[in-house]
Amino acid sequence: MQSLTIELGSRSYPIFIGEQLLRDGALLTQHLPRGPLLIVTDETVAPLYLDTLLESLEPRTAATLAIPAGEQHKTLQTFGRVIDALVTASIPRDGGLLALGGGVVGDITGFAAATYQRGIAFLQAPTTLLSQVDSAVGGKTGVNHPAGKNLVGAFHQPRAVFCDVATLRTLSDRELRAGLAEVIKYGLIADEAFLRWLETELDRILARDPAALTRAVARSCEIKARIVSHDEREAGERALLNFGHTFGHAIEAATHYSQFLHGEAVALGMWMATEMSARLGWIETAQAQRVRRLLQRAGLPAAATNIGAARAAELMRRDKKVLEGRLRLVLLRGLGAAVVTADYDAKAYQETLVQGFGT
Amino acid sequence: MQSLTIELGSRSYPIFIGEQLLRDGALLTQHLPRGPLLIVTDETVAPLYLDTLLESLEPRTAATLAIPAGEQHKTLQTFGRVIDALVTASIPRDGGLLALGGGVVGDITGFAAATYQRGIAFLQAPTTLLSQVDSAVGGKTGVNHPAGKNLVGAFHQPRAVFCDVATLRTLSDRELRAGLAEVIKYGLIADEAFLRWLETELDRILARDPAALTRAVARSCEIKARIVSHDEREAGERALLNFGHTFGHAIEAATHYSQFLHGEAVALGMWMATEMSARLGWIETAQAQRVRRLLQRAGLPAAATNIGAARAAELMRRDKKVLEGRLRLVLLRGLGAAVVTADYDAKAYQETLVQGFGT
């Protein structure tokens, strides 16, 4: 097991990463709030891991709620169901919520923990690679609105996060690979040595070797934790985490969030941001090829989509990262060295759009 | 006009109190966010003051939403309507929400401001005496749930509060008197000189003299501000603000929130807490009589209700201020000197319950 601490003053919390943490009753119960607990999971995860978790917590008991699985249920309505369940279980102020599942479960449950009685204790047991390396770190909670993702939410830090890599065995290959896109992102933006390690150990990760997964998740969390600790409210450095996301959001929006998983769209976006960095001469062509090869080996898309450059440019301008008309992008100044900048050659941007999205 | 600042570090904000502030375009616009604004009001207040406010903001424009009036609409559903209106008006992160109305409008709008895009600017123009002296100060926002009041919410400080005492002219006598209960509370818990001033100037306040109302609101806000600045998250001193509320909540719950306005129940509760303080020998009987006389002159109830002592005791135990089985009460050690304590003679408590609620 590895552990690290997210340093946020009085709201600091530990993340534990390892195999079979959901069976580690001593570890889990040590971090529970004094009062009663409601576990929120979804209908996919419940039959796989809920009983295991409940057994580990014994002799303590917990109320449970399984919400429907899927991003389309990340709504104010489902949030209301979690609040109703808190009321039904009579959870008091010194009680808590534990999210067992992927990002949707974590985000809704976290928002309920942020707002029920104006804030109660929150614990997370993420069960997907994406949620282990992304949504479990940083304190962002919320739900979608038909008009936009995560349009309603709050910052609310968990009390502890338990990343059990054993749960990744039941993840589909496609979901695992989509999560891996975010892992590769951490290497690309901040740690070339980690990127090299990923190139070497990729097959072990894809084979779900627990030790390799533990290291991949732990290093990803460390990098995100370092960035988030410096910039909890997303004023500056945290924007580095959006590497690949501005291009990726355009791809997701143009395909109505149905063709690509988030991680797949991010992989495409990272490829485009890498290509653009090479086009600007900020990295070498050989380095860009290395990135593309890694994404391809990970089974992630790294090729043109036919959205059209004009449509993509319009979608990217609409992205919330546009400030005062200047489109800021996260680009590479080297492998493991990303920058946030609006200071780039417009022609290189245009060429990248045409190459990636067609005319 | 008077003004004061709520000192909360980077989240400090000013409160302005005076006559015709809703017509003071220069003051209002100075505190608006850079981006577009949505004004939320209710169907009672809209025809009275919305046009005045919109004219004062010119040449700036604002989107508007009028929600149904009344505590029964302080729900997650109405909150969802505010979010929908923010989306429809395309309010961005640098936009804001302005609440024009009483406590219900302020609490719902504040909760929307706390959570839309994880937090946008919030301004308040409270139009009732209760909201000017209570809910506009302190940063508590939220909505009710069938199982309890303010069960879902967040702490979110406004950017500025504008208490226009001219709006109190359209308040019913009963609403004015209910708000006055909270004003008297501030004198009782923290400022005997203010209490004496209220005794002297009560008739001018009831006649809605603008200067008297300005002073009453300003001093109330000052006292609440001082307490809230010391204890933003309600760990200790802020509990003093609950003077009269633990008895009062029992009265409200037993009468299903239909017989008494909140301020009326608080007045009854303050009378009981004062009686109990005299019974304990902590204040003199003559002082308790002075309090009772002031409440009566203000047209507030200060007499027994027939809930029954046993039922009341049970309701009070359920109150969220019970910690580890000990019922903490706010009692007087003098006029203008309240304390929070669980260290009192149980017999005096029992006798107070019987006197106030019958056997």
Interface residues (C-beta under 8 A of the other chain):
Chain A: L76 G80 I83 D84 V87 P92 R93 F111 A114 T115 Y116 Q117 R118 G119 K140 G142 H145 P146 A147 G148 N150 L151 V152 G153 A154 F155 K320
Chain B: L76 G80 I83 D84 V87 P92 R93 F111 A114 T115 Y116 Q117 R118 G119 K140 G142 H145 P146 A147 G148 N150 L151 V152 G153 A154 F155 K320
